[in-house]
Amino acid sequence: MKHTRSLAVVSAAVAAMLALAGCGSTDPFAGSDAKENTAKGTDTIVVGSANFSESEIIARIYTEALKDNGIDASVKANIGSREVYLDALEDGSIDMIPEYTGNLLQFYDESNTASAAEDVYAGLADALPKDFEVLDMADAQDADAFYIQRSVADAQGITTIGDLKKLGDDLKVAAPPEFSKRVYGIEGLRSKYGLTVSLVPVNDGGGQSTVQALLDGQVDFARLDSTSPLIAANDLVRLEDDQQMILAQNVVPVAKAGKLDDKAKAVIDKVQAKLTTEDLMSMNAQSVNDKKSAQDIAEGWLDEADLF
């Protein structure tokens, strides 16, 4: 069925929100969805998101898909970095969040040598805390990747991460603050590629400020999400990770074990089976270029997918 809301449902939701308007909230993650989260019942599935638009869009797709199937759900958006939102999943502040297989695996098991998508996904079973579970992974991937300006790549003959040595001994990378803690971060670049790199932290989730730091010459290269529309818009060149430092990054929901029943899992798995890398690229373009809200993008995807 098409993704629609009746006037009665909307009116009821508004009335419930107004009735609760005077209630205080001690929710440490209260933000744009504070009213929605305050109004949620104890059986509501709370879907969290990281602090970048793609994560919020996927979280809202999950939430609306659950609602379309009669399951109470709400969104807790823009929680923060992986360290913060996995703590929220652990303490029950959220019940599920969209993740990426490789980064999730390396967060809990830095020594895992899996590289193929299926092997990375399989490794999560042993790596995750026992009270976490993952649902089906999607074909959709959004990998962390390193980019340079095309003019530099052409002039210096740079095609791989290792080729960055041609730019000198002391390199600078634009990336989020938590990049320094990642397996593929400063230490990974040193141990895998022999690069000495200092971090120029840019806290915009690989957005325009990160790209601008690269274009302005403040840094030598930048960490971006591979589905970002800013890559093509600025003619940036992706560097080949020939040492396979960065693992496959398929979209995967991670949930608190026992929170989602079989019906809820089936709904999310149906979404996962439909979601593609091209979808991620299109939705990110709608966010960055068209300035659409995450909610509108999520509802638009569900309308087009016509899953329920």
C-alpha positions, -999 to +999 in steps of 0.1 A: +000+000+000+010+036-004+027+053+025-002+076+037-015+089+070-052+095+077-064+128+092-077+109+122-043+095+130-026+129+126-052+146+148-048+119+175-011+123+174-014+161+177-038+158+206-015+135+224+015+158+219-005+188+232-016+169+263+020+161+271+033+195+263+036+204+299+055+173+309+092+177+316+118+154+300+152+142+313+160+125+280+197+133+274+192+128+236+161+150+233+163+171+201+142+176+170+121+145+180+118+153+217+080+156+217+076+124+197+099+105+221+082+119+252+049+107+239+060+072+232+046+042+251+067+016+268+061-009+240+072+016+213+103+006+193+127+036+195+149+038+164+180+059+168+203+075+143+239+087+142+247+124+137+246+124+099+218+127+074+220+092+058+217+075+091+186+096+101+170+089+067+174+052+071+162+053+107+130+072+096+124+046+068+125+018+095+102+038+118+076+046+091+077+010+078+070-003+113+041+022+117+027+012+084+024-023+098+007-013+130+038-013+152+044+016+175+077+033+167+095+066+172+128+082+161+156+095+183+177+113+158+212+127+157+224+110+188+261+113+181+290+091+171+292+053+173+306+054+208+275+074+220+247+056+202+259+021+210+259+031+247+223+043+241+214+009+226+231-008+256+213+012+282+179+010+265+176+046+254+170+032+219+161-002+207+175-003+172+198+018+149+210+015+113+247+006+112+274-005+087+288-040+089+325-033+086+327-004+110+305-022+135+327-053+133+359-034+138+344-014+167+341-046+187+369-067+171+398-047+157+418-078+148+391-094+126+406-100+091+373-105+072+370-084+040+342-099+019+307-086+027+293-120+037+324-128+059+322-094+076+285-099+083+291-134+097+318-121+120+293-099+138+276-129+155+307-134+176+319-099+179+287-081+192+277-080+228+254-109+237+224-086+243+227-072+207+215-087+175+217-078+138+189-082+112+195-089+075+221-068+058+212-048+027+230-048-006+233-011+000+268+000+009+282+033+021+320+030+027+344+053+044+368+063+017+396+088+011+395+114-016+418+140-032+413+167-058+415+155-093+441+181-103+464+167-076+457+131-085+465+138-122+496+159-116+512+135-090+499+102-104+480+093-073+455+064-075+459+045-042+461+055-005+498+044-005+505+069-033+498+097-009+535+094+000+542+114-031+527+144-013+553+144+014+561+129+049+536+149+070+501+147+056+468+162+068+434+147+066+400+163+071+377+139+090+354+137+120+370+140+155+364+103+162+385+093+131+415+092+153+400+062+172+391+042+141+410+012+129+413+028+095+423+062+111+456+077+119+472+045+133+458+024+104+472+047+078+506+044+096+506+007+100+490-003+067+505+023+044+534+038+062+519+073+062+524+100+089+491+118+091+477+145+114+440+150+118+422+182+110+389+175+128+358+186+109+326+177+127+301+177+099+299+140+090+318+144+058+298+173+046+305+206+028+330+219+054+351+187+051+351+191+013+359+228+015+389+221+037+402+199+009+394+224-019+410+252+000+443+233+005+440+231+043+444+193+040+459+168+016+430+144+015+396+139+031+376+111+045+341+110+030+312+087+027+312+070-007+276+078-013+280+116-008+268+138-037+296+162-029+321+138-045+308+141-081+298+177-076+335+186-068+351+161-092+370+143-063+390+112-069+386+081-046+418+065-036+420+027-039+424+009-006+447-018-020+456-031+015+419-036+023+421-016+055+385-006+052+360-035+053+328-039+034+302-015+047+267-029+041+238-012+059+226-034+087+202-028+116+215-036+151+189-041+178+186-048+215+181-086+216+145-095+224+131-061+217+118-067+182+093-096+177+091-117+145+066-093+129+089-062+134+119-081+122+101-092+091+091-056+083+127-044+087+141-073+067+117-064+038+131-029+038+166-042+038+160-065+009+149-034-012+175-009-002+204-003-027+235+018-029+219+038-056+190+045-032+215+059-007+231+081-033+197+094-045+185+101-009+217+119+000+214+140-031+179+150-021+192+160+014+223+179+002+211+194-031+174+197-027+174+204+010+146+180+017+140+168+053+150+133+063+113+126+071+102+136+036+129+116+019+121+085+040+084+087+032+092+093-005+114+062-006+086+041+010+061+055-015+083+045-044+092+011-029+055+002-023+065-026+000+034-027+023 
